[in-house]
Amino acid sequence: MHPPILITPSTELPVSLEEAKAHLRVEHDEEDALIEGLIRAATDHLSGWSGRTGRALLPQIWAQDFDGFSQLRLHVGPVREVQSVTYHDSEGNPQTLDASVYELRHDAWGAYLDLAAGQSWPTTDGRVSGIRITYEAGYDETPAAIRQAMLLLIGHWYEHRQAVVSGVTVAELPLAVDALLTPYRRAV
């Protein structure tokens, strides 16, 4: 499996500066740059292939490469639409697979492409990463639980600007963050 590649990131953030400042009870503008940085850090920590959720928190364009045709699992969700499936045919020529050949399906592990009824996968030249699926993933609006987890992270990082020791263990995240994120964690 090849990891997904972010092609076009979201232009917005899931939590606005105003929302974060209200959560932090900050009424001045002196720390806006710091708070914006914390919002971006929380977004990076939770969003995308390497984030804790494995999900795009807002609409983004992703690409994922495969070595051959079979059931093609897309690893960043929620998948909104497939934009294209490209491959190299048996002669090595680049091709775009007609959308009638495959169907976007979903199961407990997320989205995947599978053959449409009566169709067959084309023959490829067998190259590594010879198939690329480009797709849009992300929520129209980031779920409230994820936004709340982000606000908790932002608040924690704002108040504790270095590692926090609680008893004999290091507290990395507020306890509620894991509970809020559990339903949204990547299953694969």
N, C-alpha and C positions, 0 to 999 in steps of 0.2 A: 504494500500500500504506500502511496506517495501522499505526503501531507498536503492539505489545501494551501493555496496561495491567494492572499488578499490582492485583488486587482484594483478595486476602487473602494476606498473606505467611506464611511458615512461622513457627511459634512456637518452633522449636528452631533451633540452629545446627549446621552440619555437623561442627564440631570443638568439643569441650567445653573448658572452662577447664582441667580436670585433664589432658587430652591435650596441650594447648598448653604447660602448665607442665612436664610431663614432657619434651616435646621441647626446651624451652628450658633444662631442668635448673634450674628455679627451684623452691626448696623453701619459700619464705616467701610470705606473703600481701600484702605491702606494695604490690606492683605488679599485683594482680588486676584493678583497674579498667583499667589500661593494657593488659594482655594481653587482657581482654575486648573492649576497643576495637579491638585489632589483629585479633582473630577476626572481629569485625563488618566491619572494613575489608576483610579478605581475602574474606569472603563477598560483600560488595558488589562487589568488584573482579572476581569470577569468575562470579557468579550473575545470572540474569535476562536480559532483552532486551539491556540495555546492558553486561552483563558479558562478560568475555573468552570464556566458553564459550557464551553465548547459551542456557544451560540453567538450569532450576530445580534447584538442588542438593538440595532437599527438597520435599515436596508443597506446592503453592501454587495459588491460583485466579487465572487470567488471563482477560482479555477482549480480543478483537481485533475491530476493525470493518472492514467491507468496503463498497465502493460498489455491488457487484452480485454476483449468483450466478454462479459458474463453479467451477473448482477452487479451493478455499479453503485456502491454505497457512497453517498455524499456526506461528508463529515462535519460540515458546518450548517446548522439549521437556525431557525426553521426555513426550509427551502420555499421560496416564493414562486420561482419559475426557472426553467432551464432556458438559457439563451442560445446555446449551441453545443453540439457534440462534433468535434473534429477528429480526424484520424488520417493515417497514411495507408492507402490501399496497397494491394499486393505488389503493385509496380513502384511503390514509394511516393506516389502523388498525393498531395494533401486533398482531403475531401471533407465535406460537411454532411453529416448523417441527416437524412430527412426525418423530421419530427414524427412522421407516421410510423416509424420503425420501433419506437420505444414509448414507454409510458412512465411518468413520474408517479411513484407509489410511496406510501408511508407505512411504517410499522412501529413497534415499540422502540426500535433503535434509531428511528429517524427516516430520512428520505433516501430513495434509491431509484435508479433507472432499471427497468426490466423490459424485456421484449413485449411488444404489442402482439395480440393474437394473430397468428398466421404469418408472422414476420421472422426473419433470421438476421443474425448479426453479419455484417460484411467481413470479408477476409482482409487482414492487415498484413503489413510487411514484417510484423513481429518485433519491431523496435521497442526498446524500453521507453516508457512514458509516451507511447505513440498515440494514445487517445487522450483528448482533453475535453472535459466538460466545463463549460462556463455557465455559472448560474447566479441568480440573485437570492440572497438569504437575508433574513432579519425580520423583526417585528415592525408593524406599522407604528406601534407605540410600545416601548419597553414595559413588560409586566410590572405591576406595582410591587411585588415581592422583590424583584431584582433591583428596582429603583430604591426601595427601602434599604436593602443590603448595601447598596452603593452609599447611601447617606450615612449609614452606620460606619462604614469603612472611612469615609471622608471625615466624619466626626472623630473617630478614633485616631486617625493620622494627624488631624489638626491639633488635638489635645496632647498627643504623645508623638513627638517628632523624632523619636528614636525607639529602639526596642524596649518593651515594657516587661518588667519582671514581676510576676505575681506569685508569691510564695517561692517555690523552688523551680517553677516552670516559666518559660517565656510565653506570654500571651500575645499571639500574632494577630488574631482577629477577635472582634466581639463575638460572644457565643451565639447570638441570634443570626449572624450572617450565614453560618452553615445551615441552620434550620430554614431560613428564607430561600436559600439557593437549592436545597435538596431536590425539589420537584423539577428543576431546570438543568440539572447536571447531565452531561453527555453520557449516554448509556453504553457506547462502544469504546 
